[in-house]
Amino acid sequence: MLYDLRRRFARWLAYRQTLASLRRVPERTLEDAGISREDIREHARHATLRR
């Protein structure tokens, strides 16, 4: 149980860090990558699920 809690917290923390990083990316760079501001949460979620 403790292992699962630690793993979930680590995944949540990675999601929050990824989300913060993507929010700092300039609009033009996001456009070049094909990501809209509305899609940032979805991309952060998918990125952390792959870990």
Z-matrix of the N, CA and C atoms (Angstrom, degrees):
N
C 1 1.447
C 2 1.531 1 110.83
N 3 1.313 2 116.71 1 -44.43
C 4 1.454 3 119.54 2 179.59
C 5 1.527 4 111.14 3 -64.80
N 6 1.329 5 116.02 4 -38.51
C 7 1.464 6 120.45 5 177.70
C 8 1.523 7 110.21 6 -60.12
N 9 1.321 8 117.13 7 -44.86
C 10 1.462 9 121.47 8 179.99
C 11 1.526 10 111.20 9 -63.29
N 12 1.305 11 117.25 10 -41.29
C 13 1.465 12 121.99 11 178.67
C 14 1.528 13 110.74 12 -63.27
N 15 1.322 14 116.74 13 -43.77
C 16 1.474 15 120.49 14 178.67
C 17 1.524 16 111.06 15 -64.42
N 18 1.339 17 116.34 16 -40.57
C 19 1.464 18 120.73 17 179.75
C 20 1.526 19 110.85 18 -65.58
N 21 1.326 20 117.23 19 -42.43
C 22 1.465 21 121.07 20 178.73
C 23 1.521 22 111.34 21 -65.21
N 24 1.333 23 116.45 22 -40.58
C 25 1.467 24 119.77 23 177.89
C 26 1.530 25 110.61 24 -64.59
N 27 1.323 26 117.13 25 -41.58
C 28 1.471 27 120.87 26 178.81
C 29 1.522 28 110.56 27 -62.68
N 30 1.326 29 116.93 28 -41.00
C 31 1.466 30 120.46 29 178.18
C 32 1.523 31 111.11 30 -65.57
N 33 1.336 32 117.43 31 -41.79
C 34 1.463 33 121.23 32 178.43
C 35 1.530 34 110.60 33 -63.65
N 36 1.330 35 115.79 34 -42.37
C 37 1.458 36 120.31 35 179.11
C 38 1.529 37 110.76 36 -63.38
N 39 1.316 38 117.37 37 -42.12
C 40 1.466 39 121.26 38 177.75
C 41 1.530 40 110.12 39 -63.25
N 42 1.326 41 117.25 40 -39.42
C 43 1.470 42 121.21 41 177.13
C 44 1.521 43 110.46 42 -61.27
N 45 1.318 44 117.25 43 -47.43
C 46 1.471 45 121.19 44 -178.39
C 47 1.529 46 110.90 45 -63.37
N 48 1.333 47 117.43 46 -39.72
C 49 1.458 48 121.18 47 179.34
C 50 1.521 49 110.92 48 -67.95
N 51 1.318 50 116.58 49 -41.65
C 52 1.461 51 121.01 50 177.84
C 53 1.522 52 110.40 51 -64.40
N 54 1.296 53 116.60 52 -43.16
C 55 1.457 54 121.86 53 178.50
C 56 1.528 55 110.58 54 -60.27
N 57 1.315 56 117.28 55 -46.29
C 58 1.466 57 121.34 56 179.24
C 59 1.526 58 110.99 57 -62.73
N 60 1.319 59 116.53 58 -40.42
C 61 1.466 60 120.12 59 179.35
C 62 1.520 61 111.37 60 -64.57
N 63 1.318 62 116.77 61 -45.10
C 64 1.463 63 120.03 62 179.65
C 65 1.527 64 112.24 63 -65.31
N 66 1.309 65 116.65 64 -33.20
C 67 1.473 66 119.53 65 179.31
C 68 1.531 67 111.71 66 -69.77
N 69 1.325 68 117.27 67 -21.56
C 70 1.465 69 120.42 68 178.41
C 71 1.535 70 112.79 69 -85.63
N 72 1.310 71 117.48 70 -10.77
C 73 1.468 72 121.35 71 -177.79
C 74 1.531 73 108.87 72 -72.55
N 75 1.337 74 117.33 73 134.78
C 76 1.471 75 120.18 74 178.52
C 77 1.538 76 112.10 75 -61.98
N 78 1.304 77 115.06 76 150.54
C 79 1.465 78 122.04 77 -177.65
C 80 1.529 79 112.01 78 -54.31
N 81 1.310 80 116.53 79 -43.96
C 82 1.473 81 120.79 80 -177.48
C 83 1.537 82 111.16 81 -62.23
N 84 1.306 83 116.70 82 -40.48
C 85 1.465 84 120.68 83 179.39
C 86 1.524 85 110.45 84 -65.64
N 87 1.336 86 116.74 85 -41.15
C 88 1.461 87 120.03 86 176.73
C 89 1.523 88 110.61 87 -61.81
N 90 1.335 89 116.70 88 -42.89
C 91 1.460 90 120.47 89 178.69
C 92 1.522 91 111.00 90 -60.71
N 93 1.326 92 116.56 91 -41.77
C 94 1.464 93 120.54 92 178.38
C 95 1.531 94 111.66 93 -61.76
N 96 1.331 95 116.55 94 -32.29
C 97 1.464 96 121.45 95 179.88
C 98 1.533 97 111.88 96 -86.43
N 99 1.329 98 116.22 97 -5.20
C 100 1.457 99 120.10 98 179.60
C 101 1.516 100 113.79 99 78.36
N 102 1.329 101 116.10 100 27.68
C 103 1.463 102 121.70 101 -179.26
C 104 1.526 103 109.10 102 -116.62
N 105 1.320 104 116.13 103 129.87
C 106 1.463 105 119.60 104 175.16
C 107 1.529 106 109.00 105 -95.26
N 108 1.304 107 116.67 106 162.05
C 109 1.471 108 120.55 107 178.95
C 110 1.533 109 110.80 108 -59.06
N 111 1.331 110 116.53 109 -33.37
C 112 1.459 111 120.73 110 -179.94
C 113 1.525 112 112.17 111 -68.74
N 114 1.330 113 117.08 112 -23.49
C 115 1.466 114 121.76 113 -177.20
C 116 1.527 115 113.94 114 -90.58
N 117 1.306 116 117.88 115 -3.29
C 118 1.469 117 120.91 116 -174.22
C 119 1.527 118 111.76 117 -58.58
N 120 1.314 119 118.31 118 -45.83
C 121 1.470 120 120.48 119 -178.91
C 122 1.521 121 111.43 120 -60.99
N 123 1.324 122 115.89 121 -42.52
C 124 1.462 123 119.80 122 -179.44
C 125 1.527 124 111.01 123 -64.78
N 126 1.317 125 117.47 124 -41.74
C 127 1.462 126 120.92 125 178.70
C 128 1.533 127 111.29 126 -66.12
N 129 1.311 128 117.12 127 -39.38
C 130 1.469 129 120.29 128 178.18
C 131 1.521 130 110.30 129 -65.23
N 132 1.319 131 116.98 130 -40.62
C 133 1.464 132 120.79 131 179.59
C 134 1.524 133 110.96 132 -64.17
N 135 1.319 134 116.52 133 -45.69
C 136 1.458 135 119.83 134 179.71
C 137 1.541 136 111.58 135 -65.55
N 138 1.303 137 116.19 136 -37.27
C 139 1.472 138 119.87 137 179.89
C 140 1.535 139 111.04 138 -63.80
N 141 1.319 140 116.99 139 -38.03
C 142 1.468 141 118.91 140 -177.78
C 143 1.526 142 111.90 141 -81.39
N 144 1.304 143 118.53 142 -22.01
C 145 1.464 144 120.70 143 177.40
C 146 1.525 145 111.24 144 -73.85
N 147 1.311 146 117.24 145 -24.91
C 148 1.464 147 121.20 146 -179.51
C 149 1.511 148 113.20 147 -75.80
N 150 1.302 149 118.23 148 -11.31
C 151 1.470 150 121.41 149 -176.94
C 152 1.495 151 110.73 150 -74.07
